[in-house]
Amino acid sequence: MKTTTNTEKNLIVDICIYLVMPCVVFIGIIGNVLSILVFARREMIKFRVFIFAIVLAVSNIFLLTTSVFNIILPDFYGDFLTDKSVFWCHFHGYFDLLLTALSSYSVLCISVERWFSVCMPFKNARYVNFKTVLLTVISYRGASAPAQNYTSVSTFVSLWLPFTVNYTWEQRKCELLRPTVYKVCGIISIIVTHIVPFVFLVILDILIVHRLKTNHYDTSMQHSVLPKNNRTATNSSTRKRIKRQGNADRNITFMLITVGVTFMVMTFP
């Protein structure tokens, strides 16, 4: 009976590793590549959020790729790649943690940009322009606080991980060197990388959805109380263009909110 149960469990594990995971990785990479192509289009560049969306897609591609080296290939070859390479022993977890942090804070920055666009449209161009977005992603220069540059912060904050493991040359084995430090820093990393961004993400998304509903209601009320002459005058190409732009902005906002919440929930440890 136990042999049958173990065989069934092994079969399920093999199906997940050799069939489900490769399909998920392949579909995920294709989806993120398509996302890059979409947000790199000229029509999308006018939305400053496109930079964060591209950074999110790139980090997701590399994050999916690391799962191939950490899970799929070791099980396929019957040996861990961490035991074959000193570099991968020290940095396999670092890349995973770094890319997860980049993805999480890219999602958070997308929500911040959408919050400015929806809730503070008159200040959006001042605080969220192409220069500030670029500085937030890749450079300290011109930033008022180090936390504004989440790429560099994520790079340095994750550096504790390589120092908690050790590669034994005699046994050709990668071992955990400081388990207490690993546990403490791991908990802190989960809080900083997952919980804090998720809390802010939920708060911002609630405010955004509430404001979108309020704006839609106010617009409907204003249109309903307009006199007939003014209503005819407002049915011009200008009003249609503004309405079309508003609908596009609202659809993009809802799409990005859905993507952000789904990503944070699916990647929660």
Secondary structure as UniProt FT lines:
FT   HELIX           2..15
FT   HELIX           16..20
FT   HELIX           21..39
FT   HELIX           42..45
FT   TURN            48..49
FT   HELIX           50..67
FT   HELIX           68..72
FT   HELIX           73..77
FT   HELIX           81..83
FT   HELIX           86..119
FT   HELIX           121..127
FT   HELIX           130..138
FT   TURN            141..142
FT   HELIX           146..148
FT   HELIX           150..157
FT   HELIX           158..164
FT   STRAND          165..168
FT   TURN            169..172
FT   STRAND          173..176
FT   HELIX           179..190
FT   HELIX           191..195
FT   HELIX           196..225
FT   HELIX           228..234
FT   HELIX           237..266
//
